[in-house]
Amino acid sequence: MSSPLTRDDVAKVAALARLRLTDDELDTFTEQLSKVLGHAADLNSLPLDGVAPTAHPFGLLNVTRPDVVVPSIDRDAVLAAAPDAQDGRFGVPRIVGEAP
């Protein structure tokens, strides 16, 4: 069976991607890409009528806890430990890296 992908095809795609490939790389990539396309053709030939498409092979379950309001740390105590507090909020530099 002849390869559906030629060395010229790989060279053209490489040129479009602005890649410079050596002759050895062209030969290697032509062989590798032909194998990938051959595998895709094998998968494409499978009888999949009646098989539902899946995004994930296993059923996923989102494990979450109930959203319940609970007592929290006192805001004033937290802000007292912060390096900078302004109007009841954390003070942060306007630009990352600048000193407060």
Secondary structure, DSSP 8 states (H G I E B T S, - for coil): ---SS-HHHHHHHHHHTT----HHHHHHHHHHHHHHHHHHHHHHTS--TT----SSSS----------------HHHHHHHSS-EETTEE---SSTTS--
